[in-house]
């Protein structure tokens, strides 16, 4: 079954603490069901790491995964299951050998 995924369709970075996000900052092709995230980060200063304050505007759109993405996800899941089975079997053989040493 195909899954609904979120695709980032727009990102805009603003410098400074006091930036107001305005309607005009949004993309023109925004849709009714798009998700709008506004991320604000205060400035931070330390000896090892520092960064300036910023505001980030992100617009996400929920879309159904494509046939290629769906097939890739199924293949990845199958590879993961195969690796998991192999590791379990190797662990089983290790435990079996360990317990066979005792009468």
C-alpha positions in Angstrom: 0.0 0.0 0.0 1.4 3.4 -0.9 2.1 5.8 1.8 1.6 9.5 2.1 4.9 11.4 2.5 5.7 15.0 3.2 7.8 16.8 0.5 9.4 20.1 1.2 8.3 22.5 -1.5 9.6 25.8 -0.2 12.2 27.0 2.3 13.1 30.6 3.1 15.7 31.7 5.7 15.6 35.0 7.5 18.4 36.5 9.7 17.7 38.0 13.0 15.3 37.6 16.0 12.5 40.0 15.1 11.7 39.0 11.6 7.9 38.8 11.0 6.8 36.2 8.5 4.3 37.8 6.1 1.8 36.3 3.7 3.9 37.6 0.8 6.8 35.4 2.0 4.7 32.3 1.1 5.1 30.8 -2.4 2.4 31.7 -5.0 1.4 28.1 -5.7 0.6 27.2 -2.0 -2.4 24.9 -1.6 -5.1 24.6 1.0 -3.7 21.4 2.6 0.0 22.5 2.7 1.7 22.5 6.1 3.4 25.8 7.1 6.2 25.6 9.7 7.9 28.6 11.2 11.1 27.9 13.0 12.6 30.6 15.2 16.0 30.1 16.8 17.5 32.6 19.2 21.2 33.5 18.9 23.6 31.4 20.9 27.2 32.2 21.9 29.7 29.9 23.6 33.5 29.3 23.5 33.1 26.4 21.1 29.9 27.0 19.1 28.0 30.1 18.2 25.3 31.1 15.8 23.1 34.1 15.0 19.4 34.2 15.5 17.3 33.2 12.6 13.7 32.5 11.4 13.0 29.8 8.8 9.8 29.4 6.8 9.2 25.8 5.5 6.2 24.7 3.5 5.5 21.0 3.3 3.0 19.2 1.0 1.6 15.7 1.6 1.8 13.6 -1.5 1.4 9.9 -2.2 4.7 8.2 -2.9 5.4 7.5 -6.6 5.6 4.0 -8.0 9.4 4.1 -8.0 9.5 5.3 -4.4 7.0 2.5 -3.4 9.1 -0.2 -5.2 12.3 1.2 -3.6 10.7 1.1 -0.1 9.5 -2.5 -0.7 13.0 -3.6 -1.9 14.6 -1.9 1.1 12.3 -3.6 3.5 13.0 -7.0 1.9 16.8 -6.4 2.1 16.4 -5.4 5.8 14.3 -8.5 6.5 16.9 -10.7 4.8 19.8 -9.2 6.8 17.8 -9.5 10.0 17.1 -13.1 9.4 20.7 -13.8 8.6 21.8 -12.1 11.8 19.3 -14.0 13.9 20.5 -17.3 12.3 24.1 -16.5 13.0 23.2 -15.6 16.6 21.3 -18.9 16.9 24.3 -20.9 15.7 26.5 -19.1 18.1 24.2 -19.9 21.0 23.7 -23.5 19.9 27.5 -24.0 19.8 27.8 -22.5 23.2 25.1 -24.6 24.8 26.3 -27.8 23.1 29.5 -27.6 25.1 27.6 -28.3 28.3 26.4 -31.9 29.0 
